């Protein structure tokens, strides 16, 4: 059977279609066509005029079924534009031909074709330029997809029945409808039955169903308003780059947040600003997260697990809202159906005999399926209040997209001045005792949020070191990323213990001039400096003022040491299977510590918060 022959008939194939077909293998093309046909049959069955009268194509709802559960994470403005981009202007439906062309451009025809396509996805006003509303919608959608993918993977990894048991303990921490818990229980029963009768295929279908429910629940539970506030900071940096990060008048962090929440972020300048295709290309080199998220939007079209879920009608994020609302969010990495972090990690459930084997296989397949969207696991939070953590989901999503895969798995909070006090000895002792790439985050007393990525471990030295993969950045009031320019080697500075040299930590600059750093932290941890420096090409200070007062400082380890990583096997690897909770404690709440942290940062109300937390290991 000739590929898409039923669609194009005797009509000659366009050059675009020929190029797209050549980009995929015959097996891949058949998988895409089979997946499309499965969803099209559902469209026919639901068509009001009857199966025979149904036009050839998919409407927006069935496109969501085809794309998979993450479609439900898109902001309506962005979802409508993506559908318009894929739909035929003749009948307003999505045909296999255009779907294949777009998928090839996003995944197989090179970076230029991919950039052009993601730009068109964001060009909701069809002006050939991007506006702030489209960029903000894209940012919010990308963070939702990341957090929802984590909820899906860990809901499936928690095991049949684990969510219902933990949900009862959590007492419905998200305030979900009463019928949600019964839906989770029903899903658990189906998983046990499937494992006994149909083996791996049935277990995979149940895992997909749990994932779809988890994603729908995560989307409903996320605090969209806080995400939009942070997205506006991204828009300011992208569309108004000429504005220095420190241009706003100093104000306390609470005042800055109040200004954003009151709508002050939508200034006339921001509303009128535009981004050209060339500017978009340059911006994505510094901030690739949004482009990467959109480039992967059709990744699951044609995949066997997603097609199987589509057959059962569970893949769409636009499915019935009451379909087990608590499942994914509550389970998260902790397995609690009712939320509140009241569930254990994936190791808390022990499915019996063959059922356990097929379940583990299904959850591993699901982890592979969503590995590109997964955010890092946040670990070693200790007793720190999540509200005091500077690393909010938007910032984690933005910054992790710049890093190699090994540095996007687990981030450990080595030091926080809010948790550990402003002790430089404690700070340097921890960052130097665990070598590896780190992320330094600082909020100054003017409300600015900024920091730096250090590719090399912090170690005492009287000379600059580091490499060009290092970068500095500002997050609030505007997101700007400044990679090392390569103009000199003055990248990382760690002059601890030298009486005649700057004794703190810094990025960029000249050691002989104490105040000439792109970013520098004094040994007191009370103050620092940030000035325009050629090493990173920052045109202004990252902070509220060039000499700033530190409100909060955090340092995150982005990659476990090699010896520890080897000893732990694939437990911390997103692609290798279920992700663990918080360490080796037998307490369910301890195992869910990181999950409760990331869910609360996203605005979820966790009723078990404060019951027990993972203890901080002493030096």
C-alpha positions as CSV (number, residue, x, y, z in Angstrom):
1,X,0.0,0.0,0.0
2,X,1.4,3.3,-1.0
3,X,2.0,5.7,1.8
4,X,-0.9,8.3,2.2
5,X,-2.3,7.1,-1.1
6,X,-5.8,7.1,0.4
7,X,-5.3,10.8,1.2
8,X,-3.8,12.2,-1.9
9,X,-5.2,9.7,-4.4
10,X,-3.8,10.2,-7.9
11,X,-2.9,13.8,-7.1
12,X,0.9,14.3,-7.5
13,X,2.8,14.5,-4.2
14,X,4.2,17.9,-3.4
15,X,8.0,18.4,-3.1
16,X,7.4,19.0,0.7
17,X,5.7,15.7,1.1
18,X,8.3,13.8,-0.9
19,X,11.0,15.4,1.3
20,X,9.1,14.6,4.5
21,X,8.6,11.0,3.4
22,X,12.3,10.6,2.6
23,X,13.1,11.8,6.1
24,X,11.5,8.8,7.8
25,X,12.1,5.1,7.3
26,X,9.3,2.9,5.8
27,X,8.6,1.5,9.3
28,X,8.3,4.9,10.8
29,X,6.0,6.1,8.1
30,X,3.7,3.1,8.6
31,X,3.7,3.7,12.3
32,X,2.7,7.4,11.8
33,X,0.0,6.4,9.3
34,X,-1.3,3.7,11.6
35,X,-1.5,6.0,14.6
36,X,-3.3,8.6,12.5
37,X,-5.8,6.1,11.3
38,X,-6.6,4.9,14.8
39,X,-7.5,8.4,15.8
40,X,-9.3,9.1,12.6
41,X,-11.6,6.1,13.2
42,X,-12.5,7.7,16.5
43,X,-13.3,10.9,14.7
44,X,-15.5,9.0,12.3
45,X,-17.3,7.3,15.1
46,X,-18.0,10.6,16.9
47,X,-19.1,12.5,13.8
48,X,-22.7,13.7,14.1
49,X,-23.5,12.9,10.5
50,X,-22.4,9.4,10.9
51,X,-19.2,7.5,10.0
52,X,-19.8,7.5,6.3
53,X,-20.3,11.3,6.2
54,X,-17.2,12.2,8.2
55,X,-14.6,14.3,6.2
56,X,-11.0,13.0,5.9
57,X,-9.1,14.9,8.6
58,X,-9.0,15.5,12.3
59,X,-10.6,18.3,14.4
60,X,-8.8,20.0,17.3
61,X,-10.0,17.5,19.9
62,X,-8.8,14.5,17.9
63,X,-5.5,16.2,17.1
64,X,-5.1,16.3,20.9
65,X,-5.7,12.5,21.0
66,X,-3.0,12.1,18.3
67,X,-0.4,14.3,19.9
68,X,-0.9,12.7,23.3
69,X,-1.6,13.9,26.9
70,X,0.9,16.8,26.7
71,X,-1.4,18.6,24.3
72,X,-3.6,19.4,27.2
73,X,-0.7,21.4,28.7
74,X,-0.8,24.0,26.0
75,X,-2.2,27.4,26.6
76,X,-5.4,27.9,24.6
77,X,-3.8,30.7,22.5
78,X,-0.9,28.4,21.5
79,X,-3.0,25.3,21.0
80,X,-5.3,27.1,18.6
81,X,-2.4,28.4,16.6
82,X,-0.7,25.0,16.3
83,X,-3.9,23.5,15.1
84,X,-4.3,26.3,12.5
85,X,-0.7,25.7,11.4
86,X,-1.5,22.0,10.8
87,X,-5.0,22.3,9.4
88,X,-5.8,22.6,5.8
89,X,-7.2,26.0,4.7
90,X,-9.7,24.3,2.6
91,X,-11.7,22.3,5.2
92,X,-10.1,23.4,8.5
93,X,-9.0,19.8,9.4
94,X,-5.6,18.2,10.0
95,X,-4.6,15.8,7.3
96,X,-1.9,13.2,7.4
97,X,0.0,14.9,4.6
98,X,0.6,18.2,6.5
99,X,1.1,16.4,9.8
100,X,4.0,14.4,8.3
101,X,5.5,17.5,6.7
102,X,5.4,19.4,10.0
103,X,6.8,16.4,12.0
104,X,9.7,16.0,9.5
105,X,10.5,19.8,9.8
106,X,10.5,19.6,13.6
107,X,12.5,16.4,13.9
108,X,14.4,15.4,10.7
109,X,15.1,18.2,8.3
110,X,17.7,20.2,10.2
111,X,17.8,23.0,12.7
112,X,16.9,25.8,10.2
113,X,13.6,24.0,9.3
114,X,12.9,23.3,12.9
115,X,13.5,26.9,14.0
116,X,11.3,28.2,11.2
117,X,8.5,25.8,12.3
118,X,8.6,26.7,16.0
119,X,8.6,30.4,15.1
120,X,5.5,29.9,13.0
121,X,3.9,28.0,15.9
122,X,4.4,31.1,18.1
123,X,3.4,33.6,15.4
124,X,-0.2,33.6,16.5
125,X,-1.0,36.9,14.9
126,X,0.4,35.9,11.5
127,X,2.6,39.1,11.4
128,X,5.9,37.4,10.7
129,X,7.0,38.7,14.2
130,X,6.4,37.4,17.7
131,X,4.5,39.2,20.4
132,X,4.8,39.0,24.2
133,X,1.4,37.2,24.6
134,X,2.5,34.3,22.3
135,X,5.9,34.0,24.0
136,X,4.3,34.0,27.5
137,X,1.8,31.4,26.4
138,X,4.7,29.2,25.1
139,X,6.7,29.6,28.3
140,X,3.7,28.6,30.5
141,X,3.0,25.7,28.2
142,X,6.6,24.4,28.3
143,X,6.8,24.4,32.1
144,X,3.4,22.6,32.3
145,X,4.6,19.9,29.9
146,X,7.8,19.4,32.0
147,X,6.0,19.1,35.3
148,X,3.1,17.1,33.9
149,X,5.6,14.6,32.3
150,X,7.2,14.1,35.7
151,X,3.7,13.5,37.2
152,X,2.9,11.0,34.5
153,X,6.2,9.0,34.8
154,X,6.0,8.8,38.6
155,X,2.3,8.0,38.7
156,X,3.0,5.0,36.5
157,X,6.1,4.1,38.5
158,X,4.2,4.2,41.8
159,X,2.6,0.8,41.1
160,X,-1.0,-0.5,41.0
161,X,-2.9,0.4,44.2
162,X,-0.2,2.5,45.7
163,X,-1.9,5.8,44.8
164,X,-5.2,4.8,46.4
165,X,-3.5,3.8,49.7
166,X,-1.3,6.9,49.9
167,X,-4.2,9.1,48.9
168,X,-6.3,7.8,51.8
169,X,-3.4,8.8,54.1
170,X,-3.0,12.1,52.4
171,X,-6.8,12.9,52.9
172,X,-7.2,14.4,49.5
173,X,-4.6,17.0,49.9
174,X,-5.5,18.8,46.7
175,X,-9.1,19.2,47.5
176,X,-10.2,17.0,44.6
177,X,-13.7,15.7,44.0
178,X,-14.6,12.6,46.0
179,X,-15.0,10.5,42.8
180,X,-11.4,10.9,41.9
181,X,-10.1,8.4,44.5
182,X,-12.5,5.7,43.3
183,X,-11.2,6.2,39.8
184,X,-7.7,5.6,41.0
185,X,-8.8,2.4,42.8
186,X,-10.5,1.2,39.7
187,X,-7.4,1.8,37.7
188,X,-5.3,-0.2,40.2
189,X,-7.7,-3.1,39.9
190,X,-7.5,-3.0,36.2
191,X,-3.7,-3.1,36.4
192,X,-3.7,-6.2,38.6
193,X,-6.1,-7.9,36.3
194,X,-4.2,-6.9,33.2
195,X,-0.9,-8.2,34.7
196,X,-2.5,-11.6,35.3
197,X,-4.3,-11.9,31.9
198,X,-2.7,-9.9,29.2
199,X,0.8,-9.4,30.5
200,X,3.0,-6.6,29.3
201,X,0.5,-5.2,26.7
202,X,-2.2,-4.8,29.3
203,X,0.2,-3.3,31.9
204,X,1.5,-0.8,29.3
205,X,-2.1,0.3,28.5
206,X,-2.8,0.8,32.2
207,X,0.4,2.7,32.6
208,X,-0.6,5.0,29.7
209,X,-4.0,5.5,31.2
210,X,-2.5,6.4,34.6
211,X,-0.1,8.8,32.8
212,X,-2.9,10.5,30.9
213,X,-4.9,11.0,34.1
214,X,-1.8,12.3,35.9
215,X,-1.1,14.9,33.3
216,X,-4.7,16.1,33.3
217,X,-4.5,16.4,37.0
218,X,-1.2,18.2,37.0
219,X,-2.4,20.8,34.5
220,X,-5.4,21.5,36.8
221,X,-3.3,21.8,39.9
222,X,-0.6,24.1,38.7
223,X,-0.7,27.8,39.6
224,X,-1.0,29.4,36.2
225,X,-0.8,32.9,37.6
226,X,2.7,32.5,39.1
227,X,3.9,30.8,35.9
228,X,2.6,33.7,33.9
229,X,4.4,36.3,36.1
230,X,7.7,34.5,35.6
231,X,7.0,34.2,31.8
232,X,6.7,38.0,31.7
233,X,10.2,38.2,33.0
234,X,11.3,36.0,30.1
235,X,9.4,38.2,27.6
236,X,11.0,41.4,29.0
237,X,14.5,39.9,28.5
238,X,13.6,38.5,25.0
239,X,11.7,41.5,23.6
240,X,13.3,44.4,25.4
241,X,17.0,43.4,25.7
242,X,18.2,46.9,25.6
243,X,16.7,47.5,29.0
244,X,19.4,46.8,31.7
245,X,18.4,44.1,34.2
246,X,18.9,46.6,37.0
247,X,16.9,49.4,35.4
248,X,14.0,49.1,37.7
249,X,14.2,51.0,41.0
250,X,15.2,48.8,44.0
251,X,12.4,47.3,45.9
252,X,12.0,44.4,48.3
253,X,11.2,40.9,46.8
254,X,7.7,41.0,48.1
255,X,7.1,44.4,46.3
256,X,8.5,43.1,43.1
257,X,6.2,40.0,43.2
258,X,3.2,42.3,44.0
259,X,3.9,44.4,41.0
260,X,3.9,41.4,38.7
261,X,0.8,39.9,40.2
262,X,-1.2,43.1,39.8
263,X,-0.5,43.0,36.1
264,X,2.2,45.6,36.1
265,X,4.3,43.3,34.0
266,X,2.2,44.1,30.8
267,X,3.8,47.5,30.2
268,X,2.9,49.4,27.0
269,X,6.5,48.9,25.8
270,X,6.2,45.1,26.3
271,X,2.9,45.0,24.5
272,X,4.2,46.8,21.5
273,X,7.5,45.0,21.3
274,X,8.1,42.5,18.5
275,X,10.7,39.7,17.7
276,X,11.8,39.0,14.2
277,X,12.8,35.6,12.9
278,X,16.5,36.5,13.1
279,X,16.1,37.7,16.6
280,X,14.3,34.5,17.5
281,X,17.2,32.4,16.2
282,X,19.7,34.4,18.2
283,X,17.5,34.3,21.4
284,X,17.0,30.5,21.2
285,X,20.8,30.0,21.3
286,X,20.8,31.6,24.7
287,X,17.4,30.4,25.9
288,X,16.6,27.2,24.0
289,X,13.9,25.8,26.4
290,X,10.9,27.0,24.5
291,X,12.2,26.0,21.1
292,X,13.1,22.5,22.4
293,X,9.6,22.1,23.9
294,X,7.8,23.0,20.7
295,X,10.2,21.0,18.6
296,X,9.2,17.9,20.5
297,X,5.4,18.5,20.4
298,X,4.8,15.8,17.7
299,X,7.4,13.5,19.1
300,X,4.9,10.9,20.3
301,X,3.0,10.8,17.0
302,X,3.6,7.3,15.7
303,X,5.1,5.8,18.9
304,X,3.6,2.5,19.8
305,X,2.7,3.3,23.5
306,X,0.9,6.5,22.5
307,X,-0.9,4.8,19.7
308,X,-2.1,2.1,22.1
309,X,-3.3,4.8,24.5
310,X,-5.2,6.5,21.7
311,X,-6.9,3.2,20.9
312,X,-8.4,3.2,24.4
313,X,-9.2,7.0,24.1
314,X,-7.0,8.0,27.1
315,X,-4.2,9.9,25.5
316,X,-5.7,13.4,25.2
317,X,-5.1,16.1,27.7
318,X,-8.6,17.3,26.8
319,X,-10.3,14.2,28.1
320,X,-13.0,14.1,30.8
321,X,-11.8,16.2,33.7
322,X,-13.4,14.0,36.3
323,X,-11.4,10.9,35.2
324,X,-9.4,10.3,38.4
325,X,-8.3,13.9,38.9
326,X,-6.1,13.1,41.8
327,X,-4.1,10.3,40.3
328,X,-1.0,11.8,38.8
329,X,-0.5,14.9,40.9
330,X,-0.8,13.2,44.2
331,X,1.4,10.3,43.1
332,X,4.0,12.4,41.4
333,X,7.3,11.0,42.6
334,X,5.6,10.1,45.8
335,X,2.7,7.9,44.7
336,X,-0.1,9.7,46.6
337,X,-3.4,9.8,44.8
338,X,-4.9,12.5,46.9
339,X,-1.8,14.8,46.8
340,X,-0.3,16.2,49.8
341,X,2.9,14.2,49.3
342,X,1.3,11.5,51.4
343,X,2.7,8.7,49.2
344,X,5.9,6.8,48.9
345,X,8.3,6.7,46.0
346,X,8.2,4.0,43.4
347,X,9.8,1.6,45.8
348,X,6.9,1.9,48.2
349,X,4.7,-0.5,46.1
350,X,5.7,-4.1,45.6
351,X,3.4,-5.6,42.9
352,X,3.4,-9.4,43.2
353,X,5.0,-12.0,40.9
354,X,4.5,-11.4,37.2
355,X,2.4,-8.3,37.8
356,X,5.4,-6.5,39.3
357,X,7.6,-7.4,36.3
358,X,5.2,-6.2,33.7
359,X,4.5,-3.1,35.7
360,X,8.1,-2.2,35.9
361,X,8.6,-2.8,32.2
362,X,5.6,-0.6,31.5
363,X,6.8,2.2,33.7
364,X,10.3,2.0,32.2
365,X,8.8,2.4,28.7
366,X,6.8,5.4,29.9
367,X,10.0,7.0,31.4
368,X,11.7,6.6,28.1
369,X,8.7,8.1,26.3
370,X,8.8,11.3,28.4
371,X,12.5,11.5,29.1
372,X,12.9,14.6,26.9
373,X,10.3,16.6,28.9
374,X,11.3,15.5,32.5
375,X,12.6,18.2,34.8
376,X,15.5,17.6,37.2
377,X,14.7,15.9,40.6
378,X,15.3,18.4,43.4
379,X,17.1,16.7,46.3
380,X,18.7,17.4,49.7
381,X,16.2,20.2,50.6
382,X,16.4,19.3,54.2
383,X,14.1,21.4,56.4
384,X,14.1,24.4,54.1
385,X,10.7,25.8,53.5
386,X,9.9,25.4,49.8
387,X,8.6,28.9,49.6
388,X,12.1,30.1,50.4
389,X,13.7,28.2,47.5
390,X,14.8,30.5,44.7
391,X,14.7,27.7,42.0
392,X,11.1,28.0,40.9
393,X,9.8,25.6,38.1
394,X,10.1,28.3,35.4
395,X,13.8,29.0,36.2
396,X,14.6,25.3,36.5
397,X,13.0,24.6,33.1
398,X,14.8,27.5,31.4
399,X,18.2,26.8,32.8
400,X,18.2,23.0,32.5
401,X,17.5,23.2,28.8
402,X,21.0,24.7,28.3
403,X,22.8,21.8,30.0
404,X,24.0,18.3,28.8
405,X,21.7,15.4,29.7
406,X,23.8,14.2,32.6
407,X,23.3,17.5,34.3
408,X,19.5,17.5,34.0
409,X,18.7,14.5,36.2
410,X,19.2,15.4,39.8
411,X,19.9,18.8,41.4
412,X,21.0,18.8,45.0
413,X,20.8,21.9,47.3
414,X,24.3,22.1,48.7
415,X,23.8,25.4,50.4
416,X,21.1,27.9,51.1
417,X,21.6,31.0,53.3
418,X,17.9,30.7,54.2
419,X,18.5,27.2,55.6
420,X,22.2,27.2,56.6
421,X,22.8,30.9,57.6
422,X,25.4,33.2,56.0
423,X,28.5,31.3,56.9
424,X,31.1,31.3,54.1
425,X,33.0,28.4,55.8
426,X,29.9,26.3,55.6
427,X,29.2,27.4,52.0
428,X,32.6,26.8,50.7
429,X,33.0,23.6,52.7
430,X,30.0,22.1,51.0
431,X,30.6,23.3,47.4
432,X,34.2,22.2,47.5
433,X,33.6,18.9,49.2
434,X,31.3,17.6,46.5
435,X,33.0,18.4,43.2
436,X,30.9,18.9,40.1
437,X,29.1,21.5,38.0
438,X,27.1,23.9,40.1
439,X,24.4,26.6,39.8
440,X,24.7,29.7,41.9
441,X,21.5,31.7,42.6
442,X,21.3,35.0,44.3
443,X,18.4,37.3,45.2
444,X,19.5,40.7,46.3
445,X,17.7,43.1,48.6
446,X,16.5,45.1,45.6
447,X,14.4,42.1,44.4
448,X,16.7,41.1,41.5
449,X,17.3,37.4,40.9
450,X,20.5,36.3,39.1
451,X,23.4,33.9,39.2
452,X,25.9,31.8,37.3
453,X,26.6,28.3,36.0
454,X,30.0,26.9,36.8
455,X,31.1,24.0,34.7
456,X,34.1,23.3,36.9
457,X,34.2,22.5,40.7
458,X,34.9,25.4,43.0
459,X,38.4,24.9,44.3
460,X,40.9,27.3,45.9
461,X,43.1,29.0,43.2
462,X,45.0,32.1,42.8
463,X,44.2,32.2,39.1
464,X,41.1,32.2,36.9
465,X,40.0,28.9,35.5
466,X,36.9,27.3,33.9
467,X,35.8,26.9,30.3
468,X,33.5,28.6,27.8
469,X,30.5,26.4,28.8
470,X,30.1,28.6,31.9
471,X,27.4,31.4,31.8
472,X,25.9,34.1,34.0
473,X,22.3,35.1,33.9
474,X,19.6,37.3,35.3
475,X,16.1,36.0,36.0
476,X,14.2,38.9,37.6
477,X,13.2,41.5,36.6
478,X,14.2,40.2,33.1
479,X,15.7,37.0,31.9
480,X,19.0,37.4,30.2
481,X,21.6,34.7,29.7
482,X,25.3,35.5,28.9
483,X,27.5,32.6,27.9
484,X,31.2,33.1,28.0
485,X,32.4,34.9,24.9
486,X,35.8,33.3,24.7
487,X,37.5,36.7,24.6
488,X,39.6,35.7,27.6
489,X,40.0,32.9,30.1
490,X,38.9,34.9,33.2
491,X,35.9,32.7,33.8
492,X,35.7,31.3,37.4
493,X,37.5,32.8,40.4
494,X,37.9,31.2,43.8
495,X,40.4,33.2,45.8
496,X,39.7,31.7,49.2
497,X,42.5,32.1,51.7
498,X,44.6,34.6,49.7
499,X,45.2,37.8,51.7
500,X,46.2,39.9,48.7
501,X,43.5,38.7,46.3
502,X,39.7,38.8,46.3
503,X,38.7,36.2,48.8
504,X,35.3,35.2,47.5
505,X,33.8,33.4,44.5
506,X,33.3,35.1,41.1
507,X,32.7,34.9,37.4
508,X,34.6,37.0,34.9
509,X,36.8,40.0,35.3
510,X,40.2,40.8,36.5
511,X,41.7,39.5,39.8
512,X,43.8,42.6,40.2
513,X,40.8,44.9,40.4
514,X,38.7,43.9,43.3
515,X,35.4,45.3,42.0
516,X,35.7,44.3,38.4
517,X,33.7,41.0,38.2
518,X,30.7,40.1,36.1
519,X,29.5,38.5,39.3
520,X,31.3,38.3,42.7
521,X,30.3,37.2,46.2
522,X,32.2,38.6,49.1
523,X,33.3,36.1,51.8
524,X,30.8,37.6,54.3
525,X,27.9,36.5,52.0
526,X,26.4,39.8,52.8
527,X,27.3,41.7,49.6
528,X,28.6,41.3,46.1
529,X,29.4,43.0,42.9
530,X,28.2,42.8,39.3
531,X,29.5,44.9,36.5
532,X,29.7,44.8,32.7
533,X,32.6,42.5,31.7
534,X,33.8,41.4,28.3
535,X,34.3,37.8,29.5
536,X,30.5,37.3,29.3
537,X,29.5,40.3,27.3
538,X,26.9,41.5,29.8
539,X,26.1,45.1,29.0
540,X,24.8,45.9,32.5
541,X,24.9,44.7,36.1
542,X,22.9,41.5,36.8
543,X,21.8,42.9,40.1
544,X,19.7,45.8,41.3
545,X,22.9,47.8,41.7
546,X,26.6,47.1,40.8
547,X,27.4,46.8,44.5
548,X,24.4,44.8,45.9
549,X,23.3,43.5,49.3
550,X,22.5,39.7,49.3
551,X,19.1,38.7,50.6
552,X,19.4,34.9,49.8
553,X,22.0,32.8,48.2
554,X,21.7,29.2,47.0
555,X,24.2,26.7,45.4
556,X,22.9,23.6,43.6
557,X,25.0,20.6,42.6
558,X,23.9,19.6,39.1
559,X,25.5,16.2,38.7
560,X,26.3,13.6,41.3
561,X,30.0,12.5,41.6
562,X,30.9,9.8,39.1
563,X,31.7,7.2,41.8
564,X,28.3,7.8,43.5
565,X,26.5,7.7,40.3
566,X,28.1,4.4,39.3
567,X,27.2,2.9,42.7
568,X,23.6,3.9,42.5
569,X,23.2,2.5,39.0
570,X,20.4,3.9,36.9
571,X,18.2,5.0,39.9
572,X,18.8,8.7,39.2
573,X,18.6,8.4,35.4
574,X,15.4,9.7,33.9
575,X,15.6,7.3,31.0
576,X,16.4,4.2,32.9
577,X,13.2,3.7,34.8
578,X,11.3,4.9,37.9
579,X,12.8,7.8,39.8
580,X,13.3,7.5,43.5
581,X,12.0,9.7,46.2
582,X,14.2,11.1,49.0
583,X,16.9,8.6,49.9
584,X,16.9,5.3,51.7
585,X,14.5,6.1,54.6
586,X,11.5,3.7,55.0
587,X,9.1,6.6,55.6
588,X,6.7,7.3,52.8
589,X,6.9,11.1,53.5
590,X,10.7,11.0,53.4
591,X,10.7,9.3,50.0
592,X,8.4,12.0,48.6
593,X,10.4,15.0,49.8
594,X,11.6,16.2,46.4
595,X,8.2,15.6,44.8
596,X,6.4,17.7,47.5
597,X,9.0,20.4,47.0
598,X,8.6,20.7,43.2
599,X,4.8,20.4,43.4
600,X,4.5,23.1,46.0
601,X,6.8,25.4,44.0
602,X,4.3,25.0,41.2
603,X,1.5,26.2,43.4
604,X,0.0,22.9,44.6
605,X,-1.6,22.8,48.1
606,X,0.0,19.9,50.0
607,X,-1.8,19.1,53.3
608,X,0.9,16.8,54.6
609,X,3.5,19.6,54.3
610,X,5.5,19.8,57.5
611,X,4.6,16.4,58.9
612,X,8.1,15.0,58.2
613,X,11.0,16.2,56.1
614,X,14.2,14.7,55.0
615,X,16.9,15.5,57.5
616,X,19.9,17.5,56.4
617,X,23.2,15.6,56.6
618,X,25.8,17.4,58.7
619,X,29.3,18.1,57.5
